Amino acid sequence: MNTLAQKPAVRVGALMAALLAACVAFQLNASMLSPALVTMAKELNTDDATIGLSQTMFFTAAALFSLFLPRLSDIIGRKRVLLGMLVLMTIGTVVAALATNVEMLFVGRIIQGVTGPVVPVTLLMLRNEITEPKRYGTMMGIITAVNGGIAGIDALAGGWLVSNHGFRSVFWTMAVVAVLAIVFVLLWAPESRPSKGTKMDWWGVLPLVVSIGSLLTFLNFLGAANDSNWYIIWVLPVLGLVSFWVFWILESKLAAPLVPPRYLKQRSSWALLVTTLLTMTGVFAVVNGLVASLAQNAQAGFGLEADLTSLAFLMPYAVAGWIVGPFAGRLAPTFGYLNVMRVGMAGTIVGTIVMAFVGVHSLPVLIITTILLGITYAGIGNIMLNGLGIVLSPKDNPGFLPGLNAGAFNLGAGLSFAILPAVQLIFTVQGDPTSTTGYTAGMLAGAIISLAGFAMSFLIPAPKDAEVSAPVATK
């Protein structure tokens, strides 16, 4: 068995540098553009809503490719798939940087979305090289913490670049980082193919992608429904459910299915996926939607500018997760992945409730509770949910659960923005622009959904192979 203790420290350090470079390159694609959206709309002669659609396209593509690329990496090689994703990321970034119109930007962002499963694939590569539970947990925490934002530096750097050099400089910076990641992975990442010789189930990929794609598109456009397009939008969930039924039938008949039904029926699979879905739905739009909106609301909230909102809320949230993540990963093998995760989930629920009743009236309390959610969700809950997708996946099909779990994360994010802001609007007191009742209701809805996720977590079995009963003594 390969363990960290048996590998030279230089090799482990080089491996971590390669995997972190790949994750940083992906995260820049996900978060560095946020401050540039307004400038992009102006320079490409379009509106904010259309530019926002480019973000939607990126994240939707990322979700869909996450469903099957981890499994493909099991078969043809994880290093090969990771390199392929990074090369396509670079191509997409260059296309976006050279975009002369919004359609060309859309193409670039969709190509960049191929990199959606970078984090699951890097965690699978790490798991193959480092099997000692506590050391793997620490490394996992470091890598996964990047997925919550690069300590807020990504957004700040994006803002500085776009202010001084235009939005294209942001894409060229992404391209440089992507090229560096390609070089690091090429030089230092080892290859692994645990399912070598297995045939890829492309017949299963097609209906699964159509199913999840339909549901994600439905969630993305739900807020834009009107009398002229409602019948088109509402056919999407029907298409999604029918496609999933076709997927299930196909998987029951194929010799080497993408997702063996027997695995999907296990609690280690469906209970984790439902927990991830509920947790993301309950948390994601609280900080990224409701808190950001309240902070900038001049009548009901605190009237902050967008850049100050990022500095006061989003950056501390990301920094907290960045700091806590490695410690959570280190503790998980000793105290139990599920126990650590539930501590984070419970803290998230409490923090959201305090935010709902007190934070909406007090700027310091809102900042403190946002940082608390950075610790409990970004630094603990998110790390454990990602980690459980790796350590609970069956040994003969290690890529299937991380892929579906990534889909659950993205579906949860979409549901969160479909449900929580809608609740906020429903409970907003008409005629009283200073009322915070809507924000309180939206946050409480998030806490209730998170509570359901907490309850569901008790159905997830413990990953015994990834845990130790006590600290290992060393001579």
Order of alpha helices (4+ residues) and beta strands (2+ residues): alpha-alpha-alpha-alpha-alpha-alpha-alpha-alpha-alpha-alpha-alpha-alpha-alpha-alpha-alpha-alpha-alpha-alpha-alpha-alpha-alpha-alpha-alpha
